[in-house]
Amino acid sequence: MAKKKMARQLRGQLMLQIAAGRFFRPDVPLNETEHRYTVYSNACFVGEPPIALPVGEVIASTEMGLTSSAMIAVVDRLERQRPDGTDDFMISTGGTDLVDDLAYLMTFVLNRTVSRNHDQTRRLVTGDGTPRGRSANDLFPGLFEPRQTVLPDQWDDLRRFMNDVLSLSRDDFARVMRAIRKAVDATRRALDDPTGAYTDLVAALESISDDELSTPLTWDRFDGSKRKLVDAALVDVDQEAADKVRTAVLKAERAGSKRRFISSALARLSPGYYRDGAVGTVRPPRGPDIERMLSIAYDIRSRRSHILEDLGEGVWLFTDGAETAYEPNFERVLTLAGLWRLIRHVVRRYVTDAEKIAPAPWDYRGTLSGIVEMQLAPQYWIWQTGGLTAEAAARRLDGFSEALIGWIGGHHSDGFPLDQLCQEIEGLAPKLPDGEAKTALIAIHVLWHAWVDPEDRRPEAAAFINQYRAVLETPSPSAFTVSLLSNDPMPIWSADDWAAMAQARNDARYSKNHAPLPAIIDALIQLHAADELEATGRHEEAVMFAANAVAELPGNEALLAWEARLLAGNHDPNFDVHAFLFGERKGEADNVPSGHEPPDESATEQGGAASEEG
């Protein structure tokens, strides 16, 4: 079963449910904004104007031609007040997402193209010079055929489907809409990239697969080529052991994505797929063949996705709307038309079977379209108190280092007073076990007070530094960072210590949850290790750490020149660390670490604060 998604993962996915009022709190006033957009279609919409839908309405034009136009009107509804009682600043979205999603649903259910893109619609419907037998309508009968109609009973079918879709849970709704968008978009680009469109249709079908629908295989129905390999390997194995191996292979196959895809699709094929749904189609898939053709469709998708293989389109893609065709490599395959009807049937069955949820209040704001998340510069959040944890220690040291480098280099003049944060560190650090998090907190405290005049230090801060400063004598990235950005001399560690610390840091950088540091500090860790090793005659190791340094800051000319000299046997042990760190000063005099005048609160914009994570 798919995991519950956070609001940010559903961004832009729930616009129709929001407009339908699925998440509003009782008695909260709403902002209601009507949006009207013109859409273009291959159909003439028959019905009493305007044609009302569960969300929005369609106002048809009177024109009759190869294509027609209509107006879609939707009401964008948003709560006026946020959950904390304050007025919401966002009173409306642009409306295009609502209209587009409604057009996707109309296209999917009615099998008639509906889009805001006039040029694309005209090209697909009229053919626009496409040779006979190579038009979009040849690929998808009815979907792009000119001068179609939509009758009242078809509108009723669309309303029923929309009501069912809107009643789904948030995750199911988003899942269905993603599959519909993917499938419809595939039909629109099939003329230009038929194999890519085929791949996307299979992917859309796969996106609604469920593990619980994966059915077990029997050995005689297992893939023949794989079965031969396993049987050959088990020739000399006793029957009981061989049966266990075969059972394990079948279980592994069942857990695979391909089996899940096939089983889910088969489980959602109702009897109507072979009955009313197949009336009027050309060469619809036969029941005994459908499992094999689904397997082939998945293989076609895999070939396109993994080795970018395009299949010969002349034999099986342009088949005058037939749903199955002969293909030399696979014999019978589903065509684009066959996949299109299949996915429309399977998605509708998914919606029918899915649990329907009653409307309930929920803070939907994080899912609204048009929201962009950006990380604030660290000087705007590193000084905040109240949320410091061991898990956030390395992140805070990373932010402090970045902000300090920028301030010293004159790249910003924002203040970031850390005195209150240091008081919080004084309470938290003694409670933590020795390790990376504790060392990072001590490094923040010591580095901040390296910029504070000694006479201005609080007695408690001075006592904390005296008690814990020795932690920074042990080789670590945190200890190196303190020495690098303060007046402290570079630690006197052996070449072996430097090599071990730099290697451990480089290894950690390839793990997902490594402690972050500015890239320039990571590069200098590797550079200093290379310097120490070269000084002791360990040239090959020095070259390896030099390469690590370059990999941390690709293309940096100063590093490249330094590495080139090292490789040429003309090593420069006096690399200009200050210029490398801070660059050209953008203000008056250089702001070098001097143990006084730290960035202070007077330059800090408290109102610009955001969460620690930015």
Solvent accessible surface area in square Angstrom, and as a share of the most:
residue,aa,sasa,rsa
1,M,167,0.74
2,A,60,0.46
3,K,180,0.76
4,K,161,0.68
5,K,69,0.29
6,M,119,0.53
7,A,31,0.24
8,R,139,0.51
9,Q,99,0.44
10,L,1,0.00
11,R,60,0.22
12,G,17,0.16
13,Q,34,0.15
14,L,0,0.00
15,M,2,0.01
16,L,0,0.00
17,Q,1,0.00
18,I,1,0.01
19,A,2,0.01
20,A,42,0.32
21,G,25,0.24
22,R,26,0.09
23,F,11,0.05
24,F,29,0.12
25,R,61,0.22
26,P,102,0.64
27,D,151,0.78
28,V,25,0.15
29,P,60,0.38
30,L,44,0.22
31,N,26,0.13
32,E,106,0.47
33,T,47,0.27
34,E,92,0.41
35,H,24,0.11
36,R,121,0.44
37,Y,64,0.24
38,T,54,0.31
39,V,0,0.00
40,Y,52,0.20
41,S,1,0.01
42,N,2,0.01
43,A,2,0.02
44,C,30,0.18
45,F,12,0.05
46,V,60,0.35
47,G,33,0.32
48,E,149,0.67
49,P,85,0.54
50,P,67,0.42
51,I,7,0.03
52,A,60,0.47
53,L,16,0.08
54,P,47,0.29
55,V,5,0.03
56,G,21,0.20
57,E,46,0.21
58,V,0,0.00
59,I,50,0.26
60,A,32,0.25
61,S,44,0.29
62,T,138,0.80
63,E,81,0.36
64,M,138,0.62
65,G,26,0.25
66,L,72,0.36
67,T,32,0.18
68,S,12,0.08
69,S,23,0.15
70,A,5,0.04
71,M,65,0.29
72,I,0,0.00
73,A,3,0.02
74,V,0,0.00
75,V,42,0.24
76,D,2,0.01
77,R,76,0.28
78,L,3,0.01
79,E,2,0.01
80,R,120,0.44
81,Q,66,0.29
82,R,77,0.28
83,P,75,0.47
84,D,109,0.56
85,G,48,0.46
86,T,71,0.42
87,D,115,0.60
88,D,14,0.07
89,F,174,0.72
90,M,44,0.20
91,I,104,0.53
92,S,29,0.19
93,T,15,0.08
94,G,54,0.52
95,G,1,0.01
96,T,45,0.26
97,D,57,0.30
98,L,0,0.00
99,V,0,0.00
100,D,40,0.21
101,D,6,0.03
102,L,0,0.00
103,A,3,0.03
104,Y,30,0.12
105,L,1,0.01
106,M,0,0.00
107,T,2,0.01
108,F,0,0.00
109,V,8,0.05
110,L,7,0.03
111,N,26,0.13
112,R,34,0.12
113,T,3,0.02
114,V,0,0.00
115,S,8,0.05
116,R,89,0.33
117,N,72,0.37
118,H,79,0.35
119,D,108,0.56
120,Q,50,0.22
121,T,3,0.02
122,R,116,0.42
123,R,78,0.29
124,L,4,0.02
125,V,8,0.04
126,T,47,0.27
127,G,10,0.10
128,D,85,0.44
129,G,80,0.77
130,T,44,0.25
131,P,91,0.57
132,R,241,0.88
133,G,23,0.22
134,R,93,0.34
135,S,25,0.16
136,A,2,0.01
137,N,41,0.21
138,D,25,0.13
139,L,2,0.01
140,F,0,0.00
141,P,63,0.39
142,G,9,0.09
143,L,0,0.00
144,F,1,0.01
145,E,67,0.30
146,P,39,0.24
147,R,151,0.55
148,Q,33,0.15
149,T,60,0.35
150,V,0,0.00
151,L,88,0.44
152,P,77,0.48
153,D,94,0.49
154,Q,51,0.23
155,W,4,0.01
156,D,63,0.33
157,D,36,0.19
158,L,0,0.00
159,R,69,0.25
160,R,144,0.53
161,F,7,0.03
162,M,0,0.00
163,N,78,0.40
164,D,56,0.29
165,V,0,0.00
166,L,13,0.07
167,S,30,0.19
168,L,2,0.01
169,S,26,0.16
170,R,79,0.29
171,D,30,0.16
172,D,32,0.17
173,F,1,0.00
174,A,0,0.00
175,R,35,0.13
176,V,0,0.00
177,M,0,0.00
178,R,82,0.30
179,A,1,0.00
180,I,0,0.00
181,R,38,0.14
182,K,89,0.38
183,A,0,0.00
184,V,0,0.00
185,D,59,0.31
186,A,1,0.01
187,T,1,0.01
188,R,26,0.09
189,R,88,0.32
190,A,0,0.00
191,L,32,0.16
192,D,100,0.52
193,D,36,0.19
194,P,13,0.08
195,T,4,0.03
196,G,2,0.02
197,A,0,0.00
198,Y,0,0.00
199,T,15,0.09
200,D,25,0.13
201,L,1,0.00
202,V,0,0.00
203,A,25,0.20
204,A,1,0.01
205,L,6,0.03
206,E,31,0.14
207,S,53,0.34
208,I,1,0.01
209,S,9,0.06
210,D,15,0.08
211,D,78,0.40
212,E,101,0.45
213,L,49,0.25
214,S,6,0.04
215,T,63,0.37
216,P,95,0.59
217,L,19,0.09
218,T,75,0.44
219,W,47,0.17
220,D,108,0.56
221,R,148,0.54
222,F,7,0.03
223,D,62,0.32
224,G,29,0.28
225,S,79,0.51
226,K,93,0.39
227,R,63,0.23
228,K,147,0.62
229,L,133,0.66
230,V,30,0.17
231,D,46,0.24
232,A,68,0.53
233,A,79,0.61
234,L,17,0.09
235,V,112,0.64
236,D,139,0.72
237,V,59,0.34
238,D,94,0.49
239,Q,125,0.56
240,E,117,0.53
241,A,36,0.28
242,A,4,0.03
243,D,63,0.33
244,K,134,0.57
245,V,58,0.33
246,R,49,0.18
247,T,65,0.38
248,A,58,0.45
249,V,39,0.22
250,L,28,0.14
251,K,140,0.59
252,A,69,0.54
253,E,36,0.16
254,R,99,0.36
255,A,78,0.61
256,G,27,0.26
257,S,45,0.29
258,K,49,0.21
259,R,17,0.06
260,R,62,0.23
261,F,1,0.01
262,I,7,0.03
263,S,2,0.01
264,S,3,0.02
265,A,2,0.02
266,L,50,0.25
267,A,48,0.37
268,R,17,0.06
269,L,24,0.12
270,S,26,0.17
271,P,90,0.57
272,G,32,0.30
273,Y,0,0.00
274,Y,85,0.32
275,R,151,0.55
276,D,120,0.62
277,G,37,0.35
278,A,17,0.13
279,V,118,0.68
280,G,79,0.76
281,T,43,0.25
282,V,72,0.42
283,R,117,0.43
284,P,48,0.30
285,P,6,0.04
286,R,175,0.64
287,G,33,0.32
288,P,119,0.75
289,D,27,0.14
290,I,6,0.03
291,E,32,0.15
292,R,134,0.49
293,M,3,0.01
294,L,0,0.00
295,S,25,0.16
296,I,17,0.09
297,A,0,0.00
298,Y,21,0.08
299,D,47,0.24
300,I,1,0.00
301,R,50,0.18
302,S,24,0.15
303,R,86,0.31
304,R,51,0.19
305,S,55,0.36
306,H,140,0.63
307,I,115,0.58
308,L,143,0.71
309,E,57,0.25
310,D,89,0.46
311,L,14,0.07
312,G,50,0.48
313,E,65,0.29
314,G,45,0.43
315,V,76,0.44
316,W,0,0.00
317,L,3,0.01
318,F,26,0.11
319,T,22,0.13
320,D,107,0.55
321,G,4,0.04
322,A,0,0.00
323,E,7,0.03
324,T,8,0.04
325,A,3,0.02
326,Y,123,0.47
327,E,7,0.03
328,P,82,0.51
329,N,101,0.52
330,F,33,0.14
331,E,121,0.54
332,R,106,0.39
333,V,0,0.00
334,L,0,0.00
335,T,1,0.01
336,L,0,0.00
337,A,7,0.06
338,G,0,0.00
339,L,1,0.00
340,W,8,0.03
341,R,27,0.10
342,L,0,0.00
343,I,1,0.00
344,R,45,0.16
345,H,36,0.16
346,V,1,0.01
347,V,0,0.00
348,R,68,0.25
349,R,72,0.26
350,Y,10,0.04
351,V,2,0.01
352,T,90,0.52
353,D,88,0.46
354,A,18,0.14
355,E,129,0.58
356,K,79,0.33
357,I,67,0.34
358,A,75,0.58
359,P,86,0.54
360,A,53,0.41
361,P,77,0.49
362,W,62,0.22
363,D,69,0.36
364,Y,1,0.00
365,R,19,0.07
366,G,25,0.24
367,T,0,0.00
368,L,5,0.02
369,S,18,0.12
370,G,75,0.72
371,I,63,0.32
372,V,114,0.66
373,E,99,0.45
374,M,153,0.68
375,Q,119,0.53
376,L,61,0.30
377,A,41,0.32
378,P,12,0.07
379,Q,14,0.06
380,Y,50,0.19
381,W,1,0.00
382,I,0,0.00
383,W,29,0.10
384,Q,38,0.17
385,T,62,0.36
386,G,74,0.71
387,G,48,0.46
388,L,15,0.08
389,T,61,0.35
390,A,29,0.22
391,E,153,0.69
392,A,14,0.11
393,A,0,0.00
394,A,17,0.14
395,R,45,0.16
396,R,4,0.01
397,L,4,0.02
398,D,15,0.08
399,G,1,0.01
400,F,1,0.00
401,S,0,0.00
402,E,87,0.39
403,A,1,0.01
404,L,1,0.00
405,I,18,0.09
406,G,12,0.11
407,W,32,0.11
408,I,3,0.02
409,G,1,0.01
410,G,17,0.17
411,H,92,0.41
412,H,36,0.16
413,S,89,0.58
414,D,24,0.13
415,G,1,0.01
416,F,0,0.00
417,P,26,0.16
418,L,0,0.00
419,D,53,0.28
420,Q,124,0.55
421,L,1,0.00
422,C,0,0.00
423,Q,81,0.36
424,E,47,0.21
425,I,0,0.00
426,E,31,0.14
427,G,40,0.39
428,L,38,0.19
429,A,0,0.00
430,P,67,0.42
431,K,161,0.68
432,L,30,0.15
433,P,110,0.69
434,D,127,0.66
435,G,38,0.36
436,E,114,0.51
437,A,30,0.23
438,K,23,0.10
439,T,19,0.11
440,A,1,0.01
441,L,0,0.00
442,I,0,0.00
443,A,0,0.00
444,I,0,0.00
445,H,0,0.00
446,V,3,0.02
447,L,0,0.00
448,W,13,0.04
449,H,3,0.01
450,A,21,0.16
451,W,4,0.02
452,V,17,0.10
453,D,41,0.21
454,P,89,0.56
455,E,140,0.63
456,D,98,0.51
457,R,75,0.27
458,R,50,0.18
459,P,109,0.69
460,E,101,0.45
461,A,0,0.00
462,A,36,0.28
463,A,59,0.46
464,F,12,0.05
465,I,11,0.06
466,N,125,0.64
467,Q,126,0.56
468,Y,27,0.10
469,R,93,0.34
470,A,63,0.49
471,V,50,0.29
472,L,19,0.09
473,E,127,0.57
474,T,86,0.50
475,P,42,0.26
476,S,23,0.15
477,P,33,0.21
478,S,11,0.07
479,A,2,0.01
480,F,0,0.00
481,T,0,0.00
482,V,3,0.02
483,S,12,0.08
484,L,18,0.09
485,L,0,0.00
486,S,11,0.07
487,N,96,0.49
488,D,39,0.20
489,P,115,0.72
490,M,64,0.28
491,P,24,0.15
492,I,175,0.89
493,W,25,0.09
494,S,61,0.39
495,A,14,0.11
496,D,88,0.46
497,D,57,0.29
498,W,3,0.01
499,A,13,0.10
500,A,64,0.50
501,M,13,0.06
502,A,0,0.00
503,Q,59,0.26
504,A,61,0.48
505,R,9,0.03
506,N,21,0.11
507,D,81,0.42
508,A,35,0.27
509,R,79,0.29
510,Y,176,0.67
511,S,56,0.36
512,K,187,0.79
513,N,137,0.70
514,H,52,0.23
515,A,16,0.13
516,P,43,0.27
517,L,21,0.11
518,P,17,0.11
519,A,47,0.36
520,I,32,0.16
521,I,0,0.00
522,D,3,0.02
523,A,0,0.00
524,L,0,0.00
525,I,0,0.00
526,Q,2,0.01
527,L,1,0.00
528,H,28,0.13
529,A,0,0.00
530,A,0,0.00
531,D,22,0.11
532,E,61,0.27
533,L,0,0.00
534,E,39,0.17
535,A,88,0.68
536,T,82,0.48
537,G,63,0.60
538,R,77,0.28
539,H,71,0.32
540,E,148,0.66
541,E,64,0.29
542,A,0,0.00
543,V,37,0.21
544,M,92,0.41
545,F,3,0.01
546,A,0,0.00
547,A,49,0.38
548,N,21,0.11
549,A,0,0.00
550,V,25,0.14
551,A,67,0.52
552,E,22,0.10
553,L,40,0.20
554,P,108,0.68
555,G,54,0.52
556,N,46,0.23
557,E,144,0.65
558,A,49,0.38
559,L,0,0.00
560,L,76,0.38
561,A,60,0.46
562,W,7,0.03
563,E,29,0.13
564,A,56,0.43
565,R,101,0.37
566,L,0,0.00
567,L,98,0.49
568,A,82,0.64
569,G,63,0.60
570,N,85,0.44
571,H,35,0.16
572,D,38,0.20
573,P,91,0.57
574,N,123,0.63
575,F,27,0.11
576,D,87,0.45
577,V,35,0.20
578,H,71,0.31
579,A,51,0.39
580,F,22,0.09
581,L,12,0.06
582,F,9,0.04
583,G,39,0.38
584,E,150,0.67
585,R,64,0.24
586,K,146,0.62
587,G,38,0.36
588,E,164,0.73
589,A,78,0.60
590,D,81,0.42
591,N,47,0.24
592,V,66,0.38
593,P,21,0.13
594,S,45,0.29
595,G,20,0.19
596,H,86,0.38
597,E,125,0.56
598,P,29,0.19
599,P,4,0.03
600,D,73,0.38
601,E,94,0.42
602,S,104,0.67
603,A,41,0.32
604,T,14,0.08
605,E,104,0.47
606,Q,88,0.39
607,G,84,0.80
608,G,34,0.33
609,A,45,0.35
610,A,37,0.29
611,S,70,0.45
612,E,22,0.10
613,E,109,0.49
614,G,29,0.28
